[in-house]
Amino acid sequence: MRKITIIMLVAFAAVSIVGCGGTQYLKDGDVKGSMEWGPREIKDTVDKMVGSMYTFLKQEYKKPALIQVKPILNKTSEHIETNLVADELTTNLIQKRIKFIDRTRTKEAIKEMEDGMTGMIDPASAVPVGNLKSPNMYLYGAIRDQWVTVGSKRIQYLLVTLQLNSLATSETLWQDQKKFIKATSKSEFSF
């Protein structure tokens, strides 16, 4: 009995220590800026771009938009996971009923259509031919930066540019930018 009690106490202590690891969940507004690209830059970029693009599509373009997202290029001197920006941007716009085309599943859809035409698939559940949609716009983008030293500070100028291009005309229909200027004391850098 005493062994069981000791084992239970050791197990409880281990769970308590693991549970007090210091992980803390924050809200978007709680995150302060840092010299690295992070949650604040993603949130600020997405907030600005969603508002601007949505306004353009609903108030100026006024036609059904079918957007295909192209890779957002990272032209900075640091690692940036640009898919985080694209995913948050598309999620926010889809929730506002803007439509996107995802070509990553086209081959699978075509295979299902072909299978349906063989007669081996129940016609009621077969994927019909002729319903795939083509995009009428591509969403492009790039994140760029420039570093300068001013006195004892290192300053980074970050620029996120996104644009919608018409596939029919190759025109840039919409473009917007989000700028960040960050300053750090040189003493914070160590090599």
C-alpha positions as a Python dict, from the first residue, in 0.01 Angstrom:
ca = {
    (1, 'M'): (0, 0, 0),
    (2, 'R'): (281, 234, 90),
    (3, 'K'): (452, 166, -248),
    (4, 'I'): (133, 259, -433),
    (5, 'T'): (104, 586, -237),
    (6, 'I'): (466, 677, -314),
    (7, 'I'): (420, 594, -684),
    (8, 'M'): (104, 806, -696),
    (9, 'L'): (284, 1099, -529),
    (10, 'V'): (575, 1072, -774),
    (11, 'A'): (330, 1057, -1067),
    (12, 'F'): (138, 1360, -934),
    (13, 'A'): (462, 1555, -891),
    (14, 'A'): (572, 1469, -1245),
    (15, 'V'): (238, 1581, -1389),
    (16, 'S'): (254, 1901, -1186),
    (17, 'I'): (604, 1981, -1307),
    (18, 'V'): (517, 1910, -1671),
    (19, 'G'): (195, 2111, -1641),
    (20, 'C'): (383, 2417, -1513),
    (21, 'G'): (610, 2444, -1815),
    (22, 'G'): (535, 2810, -1872),
    (23, 'T'): (347, 2786, -2202),
    (24, 'Q'): (105, 3070, -2238),
    (25, 'Y'): (-154, 3134, -2508),
    (26, 'L'): (-188, 3491, -2626),
    (27, 'K'): (-446, 3677, -2831),
    (28, 'D'): (-353, 3858, -3151),
    (29, 'G'): (-351, 4198, -2977),
    (30, 'D'): (-126, 4073, -2696),
    (31, 'V'): (172, 4007, -2922),
    (32, 'K'): (435, 4278, -2917),
    (33, 'G'): (666, 4337, -3210),
    (34, 'S'): (1008, 4181, -3248),
    (35, 'M'): (1291, 4204, -3497),
    (36, 'E'): (1175, 3881, -3662),
    (37, 'W'): (871, 3854, -3885),
    (38, 'G'): (598, 3717, -3661),
    (39, 'P'): (234, 3712, -3552),
    (40, 'R'): (200, 4089, -3534),
    (41, 'E'): (318, 4142, -3891),
    (42, 'I'): (93, 3863, -4019),
    (43, 'K'): (-213, 3999, -3837),
    (44, 'D'): (-153, 4361, -3943),
    (45, 'T'): (-89, 4258, -4304),
    (46, 'V'): (-396, 4035, -4326),
    (47, 'D'): (-622, 4292, -4158),
    (48, 'K'): (-520, 4565, -4403),
    (49, 'M'): (-522, 4350, -4716),
    (50, 'V'): (-855, 4180, -4644),
    (51, 'G'): (-1026, 4514, -4588),
    (52, 'S'): (-874, 4674, -4895),
    (53, 'M'): (-927, 4378, -5130),
    (54, 'Y'): (-1282, 4314, -5011),
    (55, 'T'): (-1374, 4680, -5064),
    (56, 'F'): (-1230, 4669, -5416),
    (57, 'L'): (-1409, 4346, -5510),
    (58, 'K'): (-1749, 4454, -5374),
    (59, 'Q'): (-1752, 4826, -5452),
    (60, 'E'): (-1539, 4863, -5765),
    (61, 'Y'): (-1503, 4529, -5945),
    (62, 'K'): (-1868, 4431, -5880),
    (63, 'K'): (-1838, 4104, -6081),
    (64, 'P'): (-1797, 3750, -5952),
    (65, 'A'): (-1433, 3700, -5859),
    (66, 'L'): (-1270, 3359, -5885),
    (67, 'I'): (-920, 3405, -5745),
    (68, 'Q'): (-628, 3167, -5760),
    (69, 'V'): (-349, 3235, -5512),
    (70, 'K'): (5, 3225, -5645),
    (71, 'P'): (301, 3197, -5406),
    (72, 'I'): (378, 3509, -5207),
    (73, 'L'): (750, 3558, -5254),
    (74, 'N'): (987, 3615, -4965),
    (75, 'K'): (1248, 3862, -5089),
    (76, 'T'): (1374, 3946, -4738),
    (77, 'S'): (1692, 3857, -4556),
    (78, 'E'): (1506, 3636, -4306),
    (79, 'H'): (1297, 3319, -4319),
    (80, 'I'): (928, 3402, -4357),
    (81, 'E'): (660, 3137, -4395),
    (82, 'T'): (455, 3323, -4655),
    (83, 'N'): (188, 3051, -4665),
    (84, 'L'): (72, 3174, -4322),
    (85, 'V'): (-16, 3509, -4479),
    (86, 'A'): (-187, 3344, -4779),
    (87, 'D'): (-385, 3102, -4560),
    (88, 'E'): (-511, 3371, -4323),
    (89, 'L'): (-591, 3605, -4610),
    (90, 'T'): (-791, 3345, -4805),
    (91, 'T'): (-971, 3220, -4493),
    (92, 'N'): (-1083, 3573, -4404),
    (93, 'L'): (-1200, 3645, -4760),
    (94, 'I'): (-1379, 3310, -4797),
    (95, 'Q'): (-1569, 3390, -4478),
    (96, 'K'): (-1678, 3711, -4655),
    (97, 'R'): (-1801, 3500, -4951),
    (98, 'I'): (-1514, 3573, -5190),
    (99, 'K'): (-1442, 3262, -5400),
    (100, 'F'): (-1103, 3105, -5461),
    (101, 'I'): (-992, 2838, -5706),
    (102, 'D'): (-767, 2561, -5572),
    (103, 'R'): (-597, 2377, -5860),
    (104, 'T'): (-418, 2131, -5632),
    (105, 'R'): (-712, 1886, -5657),
    (106, 'T'): (-794, 1923, -6029),
    (107, 'K'): (-632, 1593, -6135),
    (108, 'E'): (-828, 1407, -5867),
    (109, 'A'): (-1154, 1571, -5979),
    (110, 'I'): (-1086, 1479, -6343),
    (111, 'K'): (-1017, 1118, -6239),
    (112, 'E'): (-1353, 1107, -6057),
    (113, 'M'): (-1528, 1245, -6367),
    (114, 'E'): (-1360, 983, -6586),
    (115, 'D'): (-1464, 708, -6344),
    (116, 'G'): (-1822, 838, -6356),
    (117, 'M'): (-1827, 816, -6735),
    (118, 'T'): (-1727, 448, -6733),
    (119, 'G'): (-2070, 342, -6609),
    (120, 'M'): (-1916, 178, -6301),
    (121, 'I'): (-2021, 463, -6072),
    (122, 'D'): (-2382, 526, -5969),
    (123, 'P'): (-2491, 818, -6194),
    (124, 'A'): (-2664, 986, -5898),
    (125, 'S'): (-2330, 1022, -5715),
    (126, 'A'): (-2095, 1061, -6014),
    (127, 'V'): (-1911, 1389, -6043),
    (128, 'P'): (-2061, 1572, -6343),
    (129, 'V'): (-1840, 1690, -6627),
    (130, 'G'): (-1820, 2058, -6713),
    (131, 'N'): (-1852, 2217, -6369),
    (132, 'L'): (-1488, 2300, -6294),
    (133, 'K'): (-1424, 2674, -6277),
    (134, 'S'): (-1132, 2873, -6411),
    (135, 'P'): (-992, 3165, -6216),
    (136, 'N'): (-1043, 3511, -6355),
    (137, 'M'): (-773, 3662, -6131),
    (138, 'Y'): (-441, 3566, -5978),
    (139, 'L'): (-338, 3697, -5638),
    (140, 'Y'): (37, 3765, -5636),
    (141, 'G'): (257, 3911, -5370),
    (142, 'A'): (603, 3972, -5230),
    (143, 'I'): (759, 4066, -4900),
    (144, 'R'): (1076, 4276, -4926),
    (145, 'D'): (1304, 4443, -4677),
    (146, 'Q'): (1589, 4692, -4654),
    (147, 'W'): (1828, 4739, -4361),
    (148, 'V'): (2006, 5062, -4269),
    (149, 'T'): (2211, 5172, -3971),
    (150, 'V'): (2133, 5508, -3816),
    (151, 'G'): (2358, 5594, -3522),
    (152, 'S'): (2335, 5309, -3273),
    (153, 'K'): (2018, 5164, -3428),
    (154, 'R'): (1962, 4908, -3699),
    (155, 'I'): (1645, 4986, -3889),
    (156, 'Q'): (1453, 4739, -4102),
    (157, 'Y'): (1201, 4862, -4356),
    (158, 'L'): (960, 4581, -4450),
    (159, 'L'): (716, 4613, -4737),
    (160, 'V'): (438, 4362, -4814),
    (161, 'T'): (281, 4413, -5158),
    (162, 'L'): (-17, 4213, -5287),
    (163, 'Q'): (-195, 4250, -5620),
    (164, 'L'): (-482, 4102, -5817),
    (165, 'N'): (-412, 4052, -6187),
    (166, 'S'): (-676, 3984, -6452),
    (167, 'L'): (-610, 3665, -6649),
    (168, 'A'): (-809, 3797, -6946),
    (169, 'T'): (-622, 4127, -6983),
    (170, 'S'): (-305, 4091, -6770),
    (171, 'E'): (-403, 4418, -6599),
    (172, 'T'): (-327, 4478, -6235),
    (173, 'L'): (-679, 4538, -6104),
    (174, 'W'): (-593, 4596, -5739),
    (175, 'Q'): (-275, 4647, -5540),
    (176, 'D'): (-202, 4745, -5183),
    (177, 'Q'): (91, 4755, -4945),
    (178, 'K'): (156, 4717, -4575),
    (179, 'K'): (474, 4880, -4438),
    (180, 'F'): (666, 4807, -4120),
    (181, 'I'): (963, 5002, -3985),
    (182, 'K'): (1150, 4833, -3700),
    (183, 'A'): (1443, 4967, -3500),
    (184, 'T'): (1681, 4775, -3278),
    (185, 'S'): (1987, 4880, -3085),
    (186, 'K'): (2302, 4733, -3237),
    (187, 'S'): (2394, 4585, -2899),
    (188, 'E'): (2097, 4343, -2929),
    (189, 'F'): (2271, 4166, -3217),
    (190, 'S'): (2535, 3909, -3129),
    (191, 'F'): (2738, 3698, -3367),
}
